[in-house]
Structures are given as C-alpha cells and as structure tokens.
Amino acid sequence: MYGITLREYGDETKLKLEDGLTVPEPKPNQILVKVSASSVNPLDLMKREGYGKSIFERQRKNIFPWIIGCDFSGTVAEIGTNINKFKTGDEVWGCSSNANSGTHAEFVCIDVDEITHKPSRLDHLQAASLPYVAQTTWSAIIRWAGLRPQDLNGKKVFIQGGAGGVGCFSIQLFKSMGCEIATTCSEKNMELVKSLGADHVIDYNISNFEEVLVDYDIAYDLLGDHVSDHAIEKCCSILKKTEDSHYITLTHPLVSTMDTKGILLGAPHALYIRQMQKRKFRPINIHWSIYRPSLSGLKQLTDLVQNGTIKPIIDSVFKIEDIGQAHRKAATGHVSGKVIIEHQR
C-alpha cells in the first residue's frame, strides 16, 4: 500500500509518499478501512515536529517510520473477528487516536469505538473534514467542562478563532444548542462565520475582543498564547465572575511540559500550573481540554449532519502526493474550515 511516512521530526519536507508498505491486519476489535479522504489538523503539524513524543513514542510499535493523520472517510475492506455491525464495502468515517493508526495512507486499522457509518448526505471529502474537530469540541464541552446541551441553552459563548476547522464546527454546534455566539476572525471570514450562526463577529485586526465583550458565560479558546499573549487573562476578563462561568482551552502546556521535563516530572508540573490558574481566576472554572474519542459523540455528529444541523466547511483539497503543500497551507493559520487530503491516485 501507499502512505505518507515520517522518518524523522521536522518541517513538511520530512513527509514522504512511499509505496510498497505492508497492509496492516485488523485486530479482533478493529476494522481495516480503505481511505478515500483524510484531513490536516493543527495537531498533525505539531506531531510532525515532535510535539507529544513523550506520549506517542511510547504508544508506537516502531518510532519510525510513522504515518500521521487522524480524520478519515472510506470503505470497509476487512473486519476483525469480534465485529458484527459492519460489512465489507460499508462507507464509514471517524477519527483515530491510535498512534499506530495514521490515516494518511491507503489502508488503516481503526478501533471499533472510533468508527461508524458515514452520513449518506456527505461525500468522502466532506466527511473527512468533521470527525476530529467535532470530537475535539465534544470532549471539551461534555467530558472536561461537564456541560450538557440543556446547560447551554441561552448561554453567551465566546469562541476565540472562529474561522478554522474547530471554530466553524463549534459555532454551528453552539448555535444548535440555543447559544448567543461571539467570535473573532479576519475580515475575509466575517460573512462565513455569520452564515454559520455567529451573532457578534470581531475583526481581530481592528478591535480587541476584551474591550468589546462583557458578561459572557463561556469562553472557548482555540488559539491561546500561541497567537495571543495573555489569552487566558483576556478571555476570563469578559466572563461573568460566577461559578457558572467556564474558560475552556485547547492550547495548554500539559503535553509540551511532559515533552520538556519527561512524563514523571512534567505531568505534576503542568498540573501545578493548572491549579495556579484555577486559583487565580476563581470562581470561573478553568478547563484544559484533551482529545478523547467518543463513539456516542461520533454517532450524534452523524445525526446532526444527516439532519442538516452541521455542514462541512472545506478550505481546500490537495492530492495525497501534495501533502507538503497541504501542511504549508494549514500552517499559515489563515484557513477557512478544513484542509482535505484526497487519496485517489
């Protein structure tokens, strides 16, 4: 089979399309998928450069070559012996969290709790744009912040960085739950985020959101200090100072601290930093979100797509042999939706 391999950490030139790779064999609880499309997420760029190696290298059978990629849409090629809800030829989608199951390849083995049938109203390119961003937000809201849909109705939600993949999805999701939504983006994306449901849109090149917004219930920070200095301070400044307020971030130092200090020293140090943040901004709830797969979340996403509540937003599509260009595009930080990889050769 073919696949995009990484044989050392570095920039996008380290990604190589190789033929003649061994087709993986599914374990009893896995499904072998022939991939039609995958996507590029910011996490893929970070993994390529060595982010999370303290964790991911422990999980991989062989450190290199490594195939990365999370999202996938494709068809069932083979089924593990313990699986009875799928058959060969079924169209499926999902997101892999298994470090040995990168999706930038012709075939990939997917754990059964990370896959379900693809919504029929989406083609494979569209389908590959949603699972990771959707389950990232699902993890953030449900697992880490402990918020249920009924808790969100009528809430004022600020999304820091609304035009990227996670932003485009989360605007739609929060709007479907009855939220009033504010977000930031550049001028070129203002109409896009408005069309997805944003009520208040701030051009970050002209205005500072912390000088405009007040009395919000939730700040969902997709950018953090990577883009904005003192992000947590700015986001918390617009929140109500109550125990019902939540700051949720995807860009916290947990993994990077473990990479720097090692797991045994890094994890406690990062948790100490989080505890200091919690104390500083109390009574606002501070949440560091980490991606966790959720089959129930993926199935609910399927329903939301099938009934038209959620629609995919695609910035651009690249052939798999142009993976380097796709990574460069994603690295600009100025994409509208998702960068998709088409696997047809």
ABEGO torsion letter per residue (X at the ends): XBBBBBABBEBAAABBBBBGBBBBBBBAABBBBBBABBBBBAAAAAAAAGBGAAAAAAABABAOBBBBEABBBBBBABBBAABAABBBGBBBBEBBABAABBABBABBBBBAAABBBBBAABBAAAAAAAAAAAAAAAAAAAAAAGBBAAAABGBBBBBBGAABAAAAAAAAAAAAAGBBBBBBBBAAAAAAAAAAGBABBBBAAABBAAAABBGBABBBBAAEAAABBGAAAAAAAABBBBAABBBBBABBAAAAAAAAAEAAAAAAAAAAAAAAAAAAAOABBBBBBBBBBBAAAAAAAAAAAAAGABBBBBABBBBAAAAAAAAAAAAAGBBBEBBBBBABX
